[in-house]
Every structure is written in structure tokens, then in C-alpha cells.
Amino acid sequence: MTARAASTGQAPVTTAIVREVAKRVVGQDAMIERLLVGLLCGGHILLEGVPGLAKTLAVRTLAETIRTRFQRIQFTPDLLPADIIGTLVFDQRTGEFRPKRGPLFANLVLADEINRAPAKVQAALLEAMQEKQVTIGGETHQLEEPFLVLATQNPIEHEGTYPLPEAELDRFMLKIRVSYPSRDEEKEILWRMAGGRLPPVEAVADPEEILTLRAAIGDLYMDQKIVDYIVDLVRATREPQAVGLGELRPLIAYGGSPRASIYLAQAARAHAYMRGRAYVVPEDVRTMACDVLRHRVLLTFEAEAEDVTADGIIVRLLDAVDAP
């Protein structure tokens, strides 16, 4: 175990970020924690929920707690790739074309209603998410770290939307389902927000601190038994019969790829760190499993006809795969 991995206790900076975001976002503790997991791992996040559940507010507030560049892009059906990555403009003084950078050149990018963007825009965003670079006029430009895409989508509105391709969905580390608040939480939301003014938040972190935490979390101790558990769990999404759930085989079209195993290990490490531990336990894996796998377990038409959900299948697999 390295010196960094041996340290215990959650860093003050992560505690401060959670405290600042909670000034505006009532409840939704799981969403806030998973946003921070994505930030600490450098993994892009897809937030899915009906309008009005503070998805955009949470992302914008998270960005305000970090002294870094933030851009919000409202995705629409008429959006062009140049609208997000930039384009070449002619400089009359020099007689040459020069790149004009788009809003994607930021550290935290909020892609609002991402499923409204057409295929060409999705392709441009895919390069940025996977390669951390964009191409303008045949020239490649690297994006500055930390670079994170936090996307939102509305699951109940289909007019003017484009389903995200599986290749792009797979680039999102987590898919977070945002649910309605409780009655008491909704009362607190009303008290805080009915006046029309957002509570102020402070910037409590620097990009350098985030990158330092990423390196420390990457060194967090993970036992070989936990590695085996993660691999067995992800493989069970492809071969459920191997864990005694052969009846799930006709319901799963495709399971998680090795990228799912990598992301689940990273998310489990970040979750352990958020809990103040210097090592990963099976509960870290179980807690993050649905968020990592729900958009990677693709169902058959038979499953949809029987109202079977990806979350339901993942829960059954978690019960079937032996934990160390």
C-alpha cells in the first residue's frame, strides 16, 4: 500500500464542496455524492430526471464551488458541431484563418438536454469526452484538465429528441436517476427558493486540488478479492447463467464491457474515499453498481414487454454474485 493510499479520512476540500452545494440543493444527497465521485474520478456523468428536480442547479452550483471555467450548453435539434467546439474565422489583419474556440473549451461543461442534439453534434462531443481533444479545421486541440461533461436529459419528453448512441452512453461513467424529493425536503425547497434568490456559495477548491485528489484515489488500496468481485459482477451481466440466473439470458441483449469494470473499480475507490476509508469494501462496489451499469445493460424486446428494468436485473445479479 502506498503512502497516499494509507492515509485515512475524507479531505476537507470534498467536505467543503458538499457543504456548499447543500446550501442550494435540498436532499438529493445521493446525486450530490455521485457528482463528486465523477469529479474525483474524471468520469463524465449523465443525469436523468423529470424537469424541476435541480439537475441543472446542482451542476451549476458544483461548478461555482471550484475556481475553474464553467460553460453551459443548451442542446437543441438545430445545434451544429461548430456551435460547441468552435470554428475557423478569417482574420482580415493577418489574412489567415484562426480557430475560434467554442464553449467546450472549459473544465466543467453542462450539456443540458443532451438528447436533443443531432448525430453530428453527438459525434463531436464523443471525441471530446473520450480523447479529451477536439478537431477544428483539421487541427487537434487538447482540452485542459480537469475536463468533465455533466449532461442532463428528460426521460418523459420525446418530441425533438434523439436517443443517445450506445457508444456515447458508454463514455458516461455514471448514469444517475434523479427522483422526487420527500415532503419535508420539498417544504425546505420552498422556504429557500420561493424568494427568487439563490443562496450564495463560495469557491472552496482549485483544479490542482481536484487533480491531486484523483491521484490519491487512484492509489487507494483494493484487494484482489474485490477485483475478482467486480469482474464477476460485470461478467454476470453478459453471462447471467454463470451465477445461476439463466432465466435472465433472454432478457439481456448486451452486458457491460471491460470499460464497465474499470469504471466500477474507480467509482468504488472514490466512494470508499468519500466514506473516509483508505481501502475498498464490497459495499462500495454494491453502492455504485447500478449507477455504473444501468446504461450498459441493454435489454431485449422481451424484457421491455415484461416491464423488466436494467436496475431490476442488476439488483438480482448483485444478490446472486458472491461477495468476498
Backbone hydrogen bonds in HBPLUS format (Angstrom, degrees):
<---DONOR---> <-ACCEPTOR-->    atom                        ^
c    i                          cat <-CA-CA->   ^        H-A-AA   ^      H-
h    n   atom  resd res      DA  || num        DHA   H-A  angle D-A-AA Bond
n    s   type  num  typ     dist DA aas  dist angle  dist       angle   num
A0006-ALA N   A0002-THR O   2.96 MM   4  6.16 136.6  2.15 142.1 154.0     1
A0007-SER N   A0004-ARG O   3.28 MM   3  5.59 150.9  2.37 104.5 112.1     2
A0009-GLY N   A0276-GLY O   3.21 MM 267  4.04 157.7  2.26 107.1 110.4     3
A0014-THR N   A0011-ALA O   3.17 MM   3  5.70 128.1  2.46 111.5 122.2     4
A0015-THR N   A0011-ALA O   3.38 MM   4  6.75 162.2  2.42 152.7 157.7     5
A0016-ALA N   A0012-PRO O   2.88 MM   4  6.07 154.1  1.95 148.5 155.9     6
A0017-ILE N   A0013-VAL O   2.98 MM   4  6.22 150.7  2.07 143.0 150.5     7
A0018-VAL N   A0014-THR O   3.07 MM   4  6.29 168.2  2.08 151.6 153.8     8
A0019-ARG N   A0015-THR O   3.00 MM   4  6.19 157.8  2.05 145.4 152.0     9
A0020-GLU N   A0016-ALA O   2.98 MM   4  6.19 156.9  2.03 148.2 153.5    10
A0021-VAL N   A0017-ILE O   2.97 MM   4  6.20 167.7  1.98 157.9 160.9    11
A0022-ALA N   A0018-VAL O   3.00 MM   4  6.08 153.4  2.07 146.5 153.8    12
A0023-LYS N   A0020-GLU O   3.10 MM   3  5.36 151.2  2.19 103.6 112.4    13
A0024-ARG N   A0021-VAL O   3.10 MM   3  5.82 154.1  2.17 117.5 123.5    14
A0025-VAL N   A0021-VAL O   3.00 MM   4  6.10 173.9  2.00 158.5 160.3    15
A0032-ILE N   A0028-GLN O   3.05 MM   4  6.36 164.3  2.07 157.2 161.0    16
A0033-GLU N   A0029-ASP O   2.93 MM   4  6.12 163.9  1.96 151.2 155.8    17
A0034-ARG N   A0030-ALA O   2.97 MM   4  6.13 158.3  2.02 147.7 153.6    18
A0035-LEU N   A0031-MET O   2.89 MM   4  6.13 148.2  1.99 148.9 157.9    19
A0036-LEU N   A0032-ILE O   3.09 MM   4  6.36 153.2  2.17 145.8 152.6    20
A0037-VAL N   A0033-GLU O   2.88 MM   4  6.22 144.9  2.00 141.9 152.8    21
A0038-GLY N   A0034-ARG O   2.98 MM   4  6.21 161.0  2.02 147.1 150.4    22
A0039-LEU N   A0035-LEU O   3.03 MM   4  6.29 155.6  2.09 142.8 149.8    23
A0040-LEU N   A0036-LEU O   2.86 MM   4  6.04 159.8  1.90 151.5 156.3    24
A0041-CYS N   A0037-VAL O   2.97 MM   4  6.11 136.3  2.17 144.0 155.6    25
A0042-GLY N   A0038-GLY O   2.79 MM   4  5.66 125.0  2.10 142.8 155.9    26
A0043-GLY N   A0038-GLY O   2.94 MM   5  4.70 143.9  2.07 135.4 140.2    27
A0173-MET N   A0044-HIS O   2.73 MM 129  5.38 130.3  1.97 132.9 146.2    28
A0174-LEU N   A0044-HIS O   3.42 MM 130  6.92 156.3  2.48 150.9 157.6    29
A0045-ILE N   A0149-VAL O   3.07 MM 104  6.54 156.1  2.13 157.9 165.4    30
A0151-ALA N   A0045-ILE O   2.85 MM 106  6.21 163.7  1.87 169.2 167.5    31
A0046-LEU N   A0174-LEU O   2.93 MM 128  6.25 163.1  1.96 154.1 159.8    32
A0176-ILE N   A0046-LEU O   2.75 MM 130  6.15 156.6  1.80 163.4 171.2    33
A0047-LEU N   A0151-ALA O   2.69 MM 104  5.98 167.6  1.70 154.7 158.9    34
A0153-GLN N   A0047-LEU O   2.91 MM 106  6.39 138.4  2.09 162.5 170.4    35
A0048-GLU N   A0176-ILE O   2.85 MM 128  6.09 171.0  1.86 174.5 173.0    36
A0178-VAL N   A0048-GLU O   2.86 MM 130  5.99 170.3  1.87 158.6 159.9    37
A0049-GLY N   A0153-GLN O   3.34 MM 104  6.80 157.7  2.39 165.9 171.8    38
A0058-ALA N   A0054-ALA O   2.91 MM   4  5.79 154.3  1.98 135.7 142.1    39
A0059-VAL N   A0055-LYS O   3.18 MM   4  6.47 161.8  2.21 150.2 154.3    40
A0060-ARG N   A0056-THR O   2.92 MM   4  6.09 170.7  1.93 157.2 160.2    41
A0061-THR N   A0057-LEU O   2.86 MM   4  5.94 157.2  1.92 147.2 153.9    42
A0062-LEU N   A0058-ALA O   2.92 MM   4  6.06 157.4  1.97 145.0 151.4    43
A0063-ALA N   A0059-VAL O   3.01 MM   4  6.29 157.4  2.06 150.2 155.8    44
A0064-GLU N   A0060-ARG O   3.08 MM   4  6.37 145.1  2.21 140.1 149.5    45
A0064-GLU N   A0061-THR O   3.05 MM   3  4.99 117.9  2.45  93.1 108.6    46
A0065-THR N   A0061-THR O   3.16 MM   4  6.49 130.4  2.42 143.7 156.1    47
A0065-THR N   A0062-LEU O   3.16 MM   3  5.32 140.1  2.33  99.3 110.4    48
A0066-ILE N   A0063-ALA O   3.17 MM   3  5.48 160.9  2.21 108.3 114.2    49
A0204-VAL N   A0065-THR O   2.74 MM 139  5.46 143.7  1.87 132.4 135.6    50
A0205-ALA N   A0065-THR O   3.18 MM 140  6.47 132.1  2.42 149.8 160.7    51
A0068-THR N   A0066-ILE O   2.80 MM   2  5.54 124.8  2.10 113.1  96.3    52
A0067-ARG N   A0205-ALA O   2.86 MM 138  6.21 167.3  1.88 163.5 163.8    53
A0107-ASN N   A0069-ARG O   3.09 MM  38  5.33 139.8  2.26 119.5 130.7    54
A0108-LEU N   A0069-ARG O   3.13 MM  39  6.50 165.4  2.15 159.9 164.5    55
A0071-GLN N   A0108-LEU O   3.06 MM  37  6.54 156.0  2.12 160.0 166.8    56
A0110-LEU N   A0071-GLN O   2.82 MM  39  6.22 165.6  1.84 160.6 165.3    57
A0073-ILE N   A0110-LEU O   2.81 MM  37  6.05 173.9  1.81 171.0 170.4    58
A0112-ASP N   A0073-ILE O   2.93 MM  39  6.03 147.8  2.04 154.9 164.7    59
A0075-PHE N   A0112-ASP O   3.05 MM  37  5.91 165.2  2.08 155.8 160.5    60
A0079-LEU N   A0076-THR O   3.17 MM   3  5.46 165.2  2.19 119.0 119.7    61
A0083-ASP N   A0080-LEU O   2.87 MM   3  5.27 142.2  2.01 110.4 121.9    62
A0084-ILE N   A0081-PRO O   3.05 MM   3  5.63 154.3  2.12 113.6 120.8    63
A0085-ILE N   A0081-PRO O   3.00 MM   4  6.20 172.3  2.00 165.5 168.0    64
A0086-GLY N   A0082-ALA O   3.03 MM   4  4.61 139.2  2.20 110.6 121.4    65
A0104-LEU N   A0084-ILE O   2.95 MM  20  5.56 150.1  2.04 168.1 163.1    66
A0102-GLY N   A0085-ILE O   3.15 MM  17  4.48 151.7  2.23 103.5  96.8    67
A0087-THR N   A0100-LYS O   3.04 MM  13  5.42 141.4  2.20 142.1 149.9    68
A0100-LYS N   A0087-THR O   2.70 MM  13  5.42 168.4  1.71 171.8 175.6    69
A0089-VAL N   A0098-ARG O   2.92 MM   9  5.55 168.4  1.93 155.2 155.6    70
A0098-ARG N   A0089-VAL O   2.87 MM   9  5.55 160.8  1.91 157.0 160.1    71
A0091-ASP N   A0096-GLU O   2.80 MM   5  5.51 173.6  1.80 157.1 159.3    72
A0095-GLY N   A0091-ASP O   2.72 MM   4  5.57 137.9  1.89 151.9 166.1    73
A0105-PHE N   A0102-GLY O   3.20 MM   3  6.13 172.7  2.20 125.9 128.2    74
A0106-ALA N   A0104-LEU O   2.89 MM   2  5.57 132.4  2.12 105.7  91.1    75
A0148-LEU N   A0107-ASN O   2.80 MM  41  6.18 145.8  1.91 156.8 168.1    76
A0109-VAL N   A0148-LEU O   2.91 MM  39  6.21 168.5  1.92 169.6 171.7    77
A0150-LEU N   A0109-VAL O   2.85 MM  41  6.07 172.1  1.85 165.2 167.5    78
A0111-ALA N   A0150-LEU O   2.99 MM  39  6.11 148.8  2.09 127.1 137.1    79
A0152-THR N   A0111-ALA O   3.02 MM  41  6.38 155.8  2.08 153.2 151.5    80
A0116-ARG N   A0113-GLU O   3.03 MM   3  5.87 155.6  2.09 126.9 128.8    81
A0114-ILE N   A0152-THR O   2.88 MM  38  6.08 147.3  1.99 169.0 176.6    82
A0117-ALA N   A0114-ILE O   3.22 MM   3  5.87 170.4  2.23 121.8 123.4    83
A0162-TYR N   A0115-ASN O   2.46 MM  47  5.16 170.5  1.47 169.6 173.2    84
A0122-GLN N   A0118-PRO O   3.09 MM   4  6.37 157.1  2.14 151.3 158.6    85
A0123-ALA N   A0119-ALA O   2.92 MM   4  6.20 149.9  2.01 150.0 157.8    86
A0124-ALA N   A0120-LYS O   3.13 MM   4  6.40 155.7  2.19 142.5 148.2    87
A0125-LEU N   A0121-VAL O   2.95 MM   4  6.19 158.9  2.00 152.1 158.0    88
A0126-LEU N   A0122-GLN O   2.87 MM   4  6.03 144.6  2.00 141.3 151.5    89
A0127-GLU N   A0123-ALA O   3.26 MM   4  6.58 153.6  2.33 147.4 151.4    90
A0128-ALA N   A0124-ALA O   3.41 MM   4  6.71 160.6  2.45 142.5 147.2    91
A0129-MET N   A0125-LEU O   2.91 MM   4  6.16 157.8  1.96 153.0 159.2    92
A0130-GLN N   A0126-LEU O   2.97 MM   4  6.07 163.9  1.99 152.6 156.3    93
A0131-GLU N   A0127-GLU O   2.84 MM   4  5.52 154.3  1.90 143.9 152.2    94
A0132-LYS N   A0128-ALA O   3.02 MM   4  4.68 131.4  2.27 117.6 125.6    95
A0143-LEU N   A0132-LYS O   2.94 MM  11  5.38 171.2  1.94 139.6 136.7    96
A0134-VAL N   A0141-HIS O   2.95 MM   7  5.40 155.4  2.01 148.5 155.6    97
A0141-HIS N   A0134-VAL O   2.78 MM   7  5.40 164.7  1.80 166.0 170.9    98
A0136-ILE N   A0139-GLU O   2.88 MM   3  5.32 159.1  1.92 157.2 154.1    99
A0139-GLU N   A0136-ILE O   3.05 MM   3  5.32 163.9  2.08 113.9 117.9   100
A0161-THR N   A0158-HIS O   3.34 MM   3  5.34 145.1  2.47 129.6 120.4   101
A0168-GLU N   A0165-PRO O   3.01 MM   3  5.45 127.0  2.30 107.7 120.7   102
A0169-LEU N   A0165-PRO O   2.95 MM   4  6.28 164.1  1.98 156.9 162.2   103
A0170-ASP N   A0166-GLU O   2.92 MM   4  6.04 153.5  1.99 148.7 154.8   104
A0171-ARG N   A0168-GLU O   2.97 MM   3  5.22 145.4  2.09 104.8 115.3   105
A0172-PHE N   A0169-LEU O   3.07 MM   3  5.56 155.8  2.13 111.1 118.5   106
A0175-LYS N   A0291-ASP O   2.90 MM 116  5.18 156.8  1.96 139.4 145.8   107
A0186-GLU N   A0182-SER O   2.89 MM   4  6.10 151.7  1.97 148.0 156.0   108
A0187-LYS N   A0183-ARG O   3.01 MM   4  6.32 148.3  2.11 146.6 155.0   109
A0188-GLU N   A0184-ASP O   3.07 MM   4  6.37 154.4  2.14 144.5 151.1   110
A0189-ILE N   A0185-GLU O   2.89 MM   4  6.18 151.2  1.97 146.5 154.9   111
A0190-LEU N   A0186-GLU O   3.00 MM   4  6.24 155.9  2.06 143.4 149.3   112
A0191-TRP N   A0187-LYS O   3.06 MM   4  6.40 159.1  2.10 148.7 153.5   113
A0192-ARG N   A0188-GLU O   3.01 MM   4  6.25 158.0  2.06 149.4 155.0   114
A0193-MET N   A0189-ILE O   2.85 MM   4  5.86 161.7  1.88 156.1 161.1   115
A0194-ALA N   A0190-LEU O   2.91 MM   4  5.24 151.5  1.99 143.8 146.7   116
A0196-GLY N   A0193-MET O   2.98 MM   3  5.64 166.7  2.00 121.9 126.4   117
A0209-GLU N   A0206-ASP O   3.04 MM   3  5.29 124.0  2.37 103.7 117.3   118
A0210-ILE N   A0206-ASP O   3.23 MM   4  6.64 154.2  2.30 151.0 158.1   119
A0211-LEU N   A0207-PRO O   3.00 MM   4  6.32 160.7  2.03 154.6 159.1   120
A0212-THR N   A0208-GLU O   2.96 MM   4  6.17 150.5  2.05 144.0 152.3   121
A0213-LEU N   A0209-GLU O   2.95 MM   4  6.20 156.6  2.00 147.9 153.8   122
A0214-ARG N   A0210-ILE O   2.96 MM   4  6.25 150.4  2.05 146.2 154.7   123
A0215-ALA N   A0211-LEU O   3.17 MM   4  6.45 156.4  2.23 144.2 148.9   124
A0216-ALA N   A0212-THR O   3.09 MM   4  6.40 156.1  2.15 146.6 153.2   125
A0217-ILE N   A0213-LEU O   2.85 MM   4  6.07 160.6  1.89 155.1 159.9   126
A0218-GLY N   A0214-ARG O   2.95 MM   4  6.14 149.2  2.05 145.2 153.8   127
A0219-ASP N   A0216-ALA O   3.11 MM   3  5.27 142.6  2.25  99.5 110.2   128
A0220-LEU N   A0217-ILE O   3.05 MM   3  5.07 160.9  2.09 104.8 110.8   129
A0221-TYR N   A0278-ALA O   3.34 MM  57  6.36 143.0  2.49 145.9 139.0   130
A0280-VAL N   A0221-TYR O   3.10 MM  59  6.50 140.2  2.26 158.2 169.7   131
A0226-ILE N   A0223-ASP O   2.99 MM   3  5.32 128.5  2.26 104.8 117.8   132
A0227-VAL N   A0223-ASP O   3.14 MM   4  6.58 154.0  2.21 148.8 156.5   133
A0228-ASP N   A0224-GLN O   2.93 MM   4  6.22 160.6  1.97 150.5 155.1   134
A0229-TYR N   A0225-LYS O   2.98 MM   4  6.14 150.3  2.07 137.2 145.6   135
A0230-ILE N   A0226-ILE O   2.94 MM   4  6.22 159.4  1.98 152.6 156.7   136
A0231-VAL N   A0227-VAL O   3.02 MM   4  6.28 168.4  2.04 155.2 158.1   137
A0232-ASP N   A0228-ASP O   2.86 MM   4  6.00 163.9  1.88 151.5 156.5   138
A0233-LEU N   A0229-TYR O   2.94 MM   4  6.07 154.5  2.01 146.0 153.1   139
A0234-VAL N   A0230-ILE O   3.01 MM   4  6.24 167.2  2.02 155.2 157.8   140
A0235-ARG N   A0231-VAL O   2.90 MM   4  5.99 164.1  1.92 151.9 157.2   141
A0236-ALA N   A0232-ASP O   2.96 MM   4  6.02 138.0  2.14 136.3 147.1   142
A0237-THR N   A0234-VAL O   3.06 MM   3  5.41 143.9  2.20 105.0 115.0   143
A0238-ARG N   A0235-ARG O   2.95 MM   3  5.25 144.4  2.08 104.5 115.4   144
A0239-GLU N   A0235-ARG O   2.79 MM   4  6.04 149.7  1.88 149.4 159.8   145
A0242-ALA N   A0239-GLU O   2.97 MM   3  5.68 157.8  2.02 121.1 127.4   146
A0243-VAL N   A0240-PRO O   3.12 MM   3  5.67 159.1  2.17 113.3 119.2   147
A0245-LEU N   A0240-PRO O   2.99 MM   5  5.09 154.2  2.06 141.7 137.1   148
A0244-GLY N   A0241-GLN O   3.23 MM   3  5.00 161.3  2.27 105.6 104.8   149
A0248-LEU N   A0245-LEU O   2.98 MM   3  5.75 165.1  2.00 121.6 126.5   150
A0249-ARG N   A0246-GLY O   3.11 MM   3  5.43 155.2  2.17 109.5 116.8   151
A0251-LEU N   A0248-LEU O   2.89 MM   3  5.22 144.8  2.02 110.4 121.9   152
A0300-THR N   A0251-LEU O   3.03 MM  49  5.25 154.9  2.10 125.5 128.2   153
A0253-ALA N   A0298-LEU O   2.72 MM  45  5.46 146.0  1.83 143.8 153.8   154
A0254-TYR N   A0298-LEU O   3.28 MM  44  5.16 158.9  2.33 130.2 134.7   155
A0298-LEU N   A0254-TYR O   2.93 MM  44  5.16 148.9  2.03 148.0 156.4   156
A0260-ALA N   A0257-SER O   2.83 MM   3  5.36 136.0  2.02 113.4 124.8   157
A0261-SER N   A0258-PRO O   3.07 MM   3  5.03 118.0  2.47  93.5 108.5   158
A0262-ILE N   A0258-PRO O   3.05 MM   4  6.42 158.0  2.10 151.3 156.6   159
A0263-TYR N   A0259-ARG O   2.91 MM   4  6.15 169.4  1.93 154.1 156.5   160
A0264-LEU N   A0260-ALA O   2.86 MM   4  5.95 154.1  1.93 145.2 152.9   161
A0265-ALA N   A0261-SER O   3.03 MM   4  6.20 155.5  2.09 146.2 152.1   162
A0266-GLN N   A0262-ILE O   3.00 MM   4  6.30 160.3  2.04 151.1 156.7   163
A0267-ALA N   A0263-TYR O   2.82 MM   4  5.97 165.1  1.84 151.8 156.1   164
A0268-ALA N   A0264-LEU O   2.92 MM   4  5.98 153.8  1.99 141.8 149.1   165
A0269-ARG N   A0265-ALA O   3.04 MM   4  6.25 154.6  2.11 144.7 151.1   166
A0270-ALA N   A0266-GLN O   3.00 MM   4  6.32 163.0  2.03 151.3 155.7   167
A0271-HIS N   A0267-ALA O   2.85 MM   4  6.06 154.9  1.92 147.5 154.9   168
A0272-ALA N   A0268-ALA O   2.93 MM   4  6.12 156.7  1.98 146.4 152.4   169
A0273-TYR N   A0269-ARG O   2.95 MM   4  6.24 155.7  2.01 148.9 155.8   170
A0274-MET N   A0270-ALA O   2.88 MM   4  6.16 154.3  1.95 147.3 154.3   171
A0275-ARG N   A0271-HIS O   3.07 MM   4  6.31 128.9  2.34 137.5 150.7   172
A0275-ARG N   A0272-ALA O   3.06 MM   3  5.04 134.1  2.28  94.3 107.5   173
A0277-ARG N   A0272-ALA O   2.96 MM   5  5.32 166.9  1.97 151.1 147.2   174
A0276-GLY N   A0273-TYR O   2.90 MM   3  5.01 160.1  1.94 108.7 113.2   175
A0284-ASP N   A0281-VAL O   2.98 MM   3  5.60 140.6  2.13 118.8 128.5   176
A0285-VAL N   A0282-PRO O   3.04 MM   3  5.20 116.9  2.46  99.8 114.6   177
A0286-ARG N   A0282-PRO O   2.96 MM   4  6.30 162.2  2.00 155.9 161.0   178
A0287-THR N   A0283-GLU O   2.91 MM   4  5.95 156.3  1.96 144.3 150.4   179
A0288-MET N   A0284-ASP O   3.26 MM   4  6.40 153.8  2.33 142.9 148.5   180
A0289-ALA N   A0285-VAL O   2.99 MM   4  5.85 123.4  2.33 143.9 158.3   181
A0292-VAL N   A0288-MET O   3.09 MM   4  6.26 150.2  2.18 155.3 164.1   182
A0293-LEU N   A0289-ALA O   2.88 MM   4  5.91 153.8  1.95 154.3 161.9   183
A0294-ARG N   A0290-CYS O   2.88 MM   4  5.34 155.1  1.94 146.5 148.8   184
A0296-ARG N   A0293-LEU O   2.84 MM   3  5.03 158.3  1.88 114.4 121.4   185
A0297-VAL N   A0293-LEU O   3.04 MM   4  6.15 128.9  2.31 164.6 175.7   186
A0304-GLU N   A0300-THR O   3.19 MM   4  6.59 159.9  2.23 148.3 153.3   187
A0305-ALA N   A0301-PHE O   2.88 MM   4  6.10 152.8  1.95 147.5 155.2   188
A0306-GLU N   A0302-GLU O   3.09 MM   4  6.31 137.7  2.28 139.2 149.9   189
A0306-GLU N   A0303-ALA O   3.12 MM   3  5.12 127.9  2.40  94.5 108.2   190
A0308-VAL N   A0303-ALA O   2.91 MM   5  5.07 171.0  1.92 152.5 149.8   191
A0307-ASP N   A0304-GLU O   3.13 MM   3  4.96 163.0  2.16 102.6 106.3   192
A0313-ILE N   A0309-THR O   3.15 MM   4  6.50 153.6  2.22 146.4 152.9   193
A0314-ILE N   A0310-ALA O   2.93 MM   4  6.20 162.2  1.97 154.5 159.3   194
A0315-VAL N   A0311-ASP O   2.96 MM   4  6.19 160.3  2.00 152.1 157.0   195
A0316-ARG N   A0312-GLY O   3.18 MM   4  6.40 156.3  2.24 141.6 147.6   196
A0317-LEU N   A0313-ILE O   2.94 MM   4  6.25 152.2  2.01 149.3 157.5   197
A0318-LEU N   A0314-ILE O   2.83 MM   4  6.10 153.6  1.90 151.5 158.9   198
A0319-ASP N   A0315-VAL O   3.09 MM   4  6.36 147.7  2.20 144.0 151.9   199
A0320-ALA N   A0316-ARG O   3.07 MM   4  6.26 135.2  2.28 136.4 148.6   200
A0320-ALA N   A0317-LEU O   3.06 MM   3  4.92 124.9  2.38  91.2 106.1   201
A0321-VAL N   A0317-LEU O   2.89 MM   4  6.01 156.5  1.94 159.2 162.3   202
